Amino acid sequence: MDAAQLGAAVRARRRELELTQIETADLADVSPRVLSDLENGRETVRLDILHAVANALGLSVGLSVQRP
């Protein structure tokens, strides 16, 4: 999953829960700008921030390590 796909998934879940970006950012204890950047795939987000946003939205984060 690339940054754009991840952001789209986060945005879709947020909208499914009928939350605004500000409400979600408050729940995740991140800034609305960080959440916006994540949803729009503009920036690679730190794992702790991704985990906080996922928890706020009732999502889980999985990690896969693969050899090239």
MDTraj code that builds the backbone (N, CA, C; nanometers):
import mdtraj as md
import numpy as np

residues = "MET ASP ALA ALA GLN LEU GLY ALA ALA VAL ARG ALA ARG ARG ARG GLU LEU GLU LEU THR GLN ILE GLU THR ALA ASP LEU ALA ASP VAL SER PRO ARG VAL LEU SER ASP LEU GLU ASN GLY ARG GLU THR VAL ARG LEU ASP ILE LEU HIS ALA VAL ALA ASN ALA LEU GLY LEU SER VAL GLY LEU SER VAL GLN ARG PRO".split()
xyz = np.array([
    [0.0849, -0.1166, 0.0000],
    [0.0000, 0.0000, 0.0000],
    [0.0900, 0.1236, 0.0000],
    [0.0656, 0.2128, -0.0922],
    [0.1450, 0.3357, -0.0960],
    [0.0765, 0.4453, -0.0139],
    [0.1408, 0.5607, -0.0058],
    [0.0913, 0.6700, 0.0784],
    [-0.0472, 0.7180, 0.0349],
    [-0.0720, 0.7231, -0.0952],
    [-0.2021, 0.7681, -0.1442],
    [-0.3125, 0.6693, -0.1073],
    [-0.2846, 0.5414, -0.1188],
    [-0.3837, 0.4397, -0.0837],
    [-0.4113, 0.4393, 0.0670],
    [-0.3068, 0.4539, 0.1452],
    [-0.3219, 0.4596, 0.2899],
    [-0.4074, 0.5797, 0.3288],
    [-0.3771, 0.6938, 0.2709],
    [-0.4543, 0.8140, 0.2999],
    [-0.6001, 0.8003, 0.2618],
    [-0.6261, 0.7392, 0.1471],
    [-0.7637, 0.7187, 0.1023],
    [-0.8387, 0.6267, 0.1984],
    [-0.7706, 0.5252, 0.2496],
    [-0.8340, 0.4334, 0.3447],
    [-0.8670, 0.5042, 0.4752],
    [-0.7758, 0.5867, 0.5235],
    [-0.7991, 0.6633, 0.6462],
    [-0.9153, 0.7594, 0.6260],
    [-0.9163, 0.8316, 0.5144],
    [-1.0233, 0.9267, 0.4855],
    [-1.1588, 0.8554, 0.4763],
    [-1.1616, 0.7424, 0.4077],
    [-1.2869, 0.6681, 0.3921],
    [-1.3422, 0.6247, 0.5277],
    [-1.2552, 0.5754, 0.6152],
    [-1.3003, 0.5321, 0.7475],
    [-1.3490, 0.6504, 0.8301],
    [-1.2773, 0.7624, 0.8228],
    [-1.3189, 0.8816, 0.8964],
    [-1.4573, 0.9261, 0.8520],
    [-1.4790, 0.9274, 0.7224],
    [-1.6096, 0.9684, 0.6692],
    [-1.7181, 0.8677, 0.7051],
    [-1.6837, 0.7405, 0.7049],
    [-1.7773, 0.6354, 0.7439],
    [-1.8267, 0.6583, 0.8879],
    [-1.7370, 0.7042, 0.9725],
    [-1.7708, 0.7333, 1.1117],
    [-1.8320, 0.8720, 1.1293],
    [-1.8427, 0.9454, 1.0203],
    [-1.8985, 1.0806, 1.0183],
    [-1.8233, 1.1754, 1.1124],
    [-1.6908, 1.1665, 1.1058],
    [-1.6041, 1.2539, 1.1841],
    [-1.5395, 1.3572, 1.0934],
    [-1.5181, 1.4756, 1.1453],
    [-1.4426, 1.5761, 1.0716],
    [-1.2933, 1.5494, 1.0927],
    [-1.2117, 1.6159, 1.0130],
    [-1.0672, 1.6042, 1.0334],
    [-1.0281, 1.6583, 1.1706],
    [-1.0912, 1.7659, 1.2130],
    [-1.0579, 1.8245, 1.3426],
    [-1.0953, 1.7288, 1.4561],
    [-1.2124, 1.6694, 1.4480],
    [-1.2539, 1.5737, 1.5513],
    [-1.1586, 1.4541, 1.5566],
    [-1.1229, 1.4042, 1.4394],
    [-1.0332, 1.2887, 1.4329],
    [-0.8952, 1.3243, 1.4850],
    [-0.8459, 1.4395, 1.4462],
    [-0.7149, 1.4847, 1.4935],
    [-0.7153, 1.4968, 1.6459],
    [-0.8234, 1.5498, 1.7021],
    [-0.8341, 1.5605, 1.8482],
    [-0.8320, 1.4227, 1.9135],
    [-0.9067, 1.3281, 1.8578],
    [-0.9109, 1.1923, 1.9128],
    [-0.7735, 1.1254, 1.9084],
    [-0.6982, 1.1548, 1.8014],
    [-0.5671, 1.0923, 1.7822],
    [-0.4544, 1.1735, 1.8465],
    [-0.4870, 1.2912, 1.8962],
    [-0.3883, 1.3815, 1.9563],
    [-0.2783, 1.4196, 1.8565],
    [-0.3224, 1.4528, 1.7341],
    [-0.2323, 1.5036, 1.6296],
    [-0.2925, 1.6330, 1.5757],
    [-0.2147, 1.7078, 1.5016],
    [-0.2678, 1.8317, 1.4448],
    [-0.3536, 1.8007, 1.3225],
    [-0.4530, 1.8851, 1.2954],
    [-0.5337, 1.8660, 1.1744],
    [-0.4490, 1.8672, 1.0472],
    [-0.3409, 1.9439, 1.0467],
    [-0.2537, 1.9483, 0.9287],
    [-0.1866, 1.8132, 0.9052],
    [-0.1402, 1.7488, 1.0119],
    [-0.0776, 1.6174, 0.9989],
    [-0.1787, 1.5178, 0.9444],
    [-0.3019, 1.5224, 0.9963],
    [-0.4054, 1.4318, 0.9467],
    [-0.4366, 1.4598, 0.8005],
    [-0.4459, 1.5858, 0.7629],
    [-0.4709, 1.6225, 0.6239],
    [-0.3596, 1.5718, 0.5327],
    [-0.2355, 1.5904, 0.5757],
    [-0.1223, 1.5416, 0.4962],
    [-0.1275, 1.3900, 0.4807],
    [-0.1636, 1.3198, 0.5882],
    [-0.1760, 1.1742, 0.5816],
    [-0.2856, 1.1350, 0.4843],
    [-0.4029, 1.1957, 0.4966],
    [-0.5159, 1.1607, 0.4096],
    [-0.4885, 1.1906, 0.2634],
    [-0.4073, 1.2898, 0.2369],
    [-0.3787, 1.3282, 0.0986],
    [-0.2501, 1.2673, 0.0441],
    [-0.1873, 1.1815, 0.1226],
    [-0.0675, 1.1132, 0.0767],
    [0.0484, 1.2058, 0.0479],
    [0.0489, 1.3234, 0.1101],
    [0.1516, 1.4231, 0.0812],
    [0.2816, 1.3986, 0.1552],
    [0.2753, 1.3205, 0.2581],
    [0.3917, 1.3108, 0.3449],
    [0.3959, 1.1724, 0.4087],
    [0.5141, 1.1199, 0.4248],
    [0.5286, 0.9957, 0.4990],
    [0.5096, 1.0279, 0.6455],
    [0.4250, 0.9520, 0.7093],
    [0.3906, 0.9805, 0.8484],
    [0.4649, 0.8840, 0.9404],
    [0.4987, 0.9303, 1.0572],
    [0.5656, 0.8444, 1.1553],
    [0.4711, 0.7325, 1.1985],
    [0.5303, 0.6202, 1.2331],
    [0.4524, 0.5039, 1.2726],
    [0.3670, 0.5321, 1.3960],
    [0.4181, 0.6069, 1.4925],
    [0.3389, 0.6362, 1.6125],
    [0.2167, 0.7211, 1.5808],
    [0.2303, 0.8113, 1.4848],
    [0.1167, 0.8939, 1.4436],
    [0.0156, 0.8091, 1.3681],
    [0.0627, 0.7261, 1.2781],
    [-0.0270, 0.6367, 1.2048],
    [-0.1031, 0.5475, 1.3026],
    [-0.0346, 0.4945, 1.4019],
    [-0.0978, 0.4092, 1.5019],
    [-0.2051, 0.4867, 1.5799],
    [-0.1763, 0.6100, 1.6189],
    [-0.2723, 0.6917, 1.6932],
    [-0.3969, 0.7211, 1.6104],
    [-0.3781, 0.7545, 1.4835],
    [-0.4917, 0.7830, 1.3950],
    [-0.5731, 0.6549, 1.3727],
    [-0.5044, 0.5454, 1.3477],
    [-0.5736, 0.4175, 1.3278],
    [-0.6562, 0.3821, 1.4511],
    [-0.5992, 0.3961, 1.5695],
    [-0.6730, 0.3663, 1.6931],
    [-0.7958, 0.4558, 1.7071],
    [-0.7808, 0.5828, 1.6759],
    [-0.8928, 0.6764, 1.6860],
    [-1.0067, 0.6374, 1.5928],
    [-0.9727, 0.5715, 1.4822],
    [-1.0732, 0.5332, 1.3829],
    [-1.1141, 0.3862, 1.3931],
    [-1.0619, 0.3166, 1.4935],
    [-1.0969, 0.1756, 1.5096],
    [-1.0349, 0.0861, 1.4050],
    [-0.9191, 0.1266, 1.3538],
    [-0.8469, 0.0481, 1.2540],
    [-0.7247, -0.0158, 1.3182],
    [-0.6695, -0.1169, 1.2546],
    [-0.5449, -0.1754, 1.3015],
    [-0.4384, -0.1547, 1.1938],
    [-0.3150, -0.1523, 1.2374],
    [-0.2025, -0.1334, 1.1471],
    [-0.1198, -0.2601, 1.1469],
    [-0.0937, -0.3117, 1.0289],
    [-0.0064, -0.4281, 1.0150],
    [0.1212, -0.3880, 0.9443],
    [0.2279, -0.4572, 0.9756],
    [0.3567, -0.4258, 0.9153],
    [0.4096, -0.5498, 0.8469],
    [0.4551, -0.5321, 0.7266],
    [0.5114, -0.6430, 0.6514],
    [0.6498, -0.6027, 0.6016],
    [0.7473, -0.6862, 0.6276],
    [0.8827, -0.6592, 0.5815],
    [0.9138, -0.7616, 0.4735],
    [0.9573, -0.7112, 0.3580],
    [0.9842, -0.7993, 0.2456],
    [1.1212, -0.7690, 0.1888],
    [1.1833, -0.8717, 0.1397],
    [1.3104, -0.8522, 0.0692],
    [1.2811, -0.8062, -0.0721],
    [1.3680, -0.7211, -0.1254],
    [1.3472, -0.6745, -0.2631],
    [1.3624, -0.7864, -0.3642],
])
top = md.Topology()
chain = top.add_chain()
for i, resn in enumerate(residues, 1):
    res = top.add_residue(resn, chain, resSeq=i)
    for name in ("N", "CA", "C"):
        top.add_atom(name, md.element.get_by_symbol(name[0]), res)
traj = md.Trajectory(xyz[None], top)
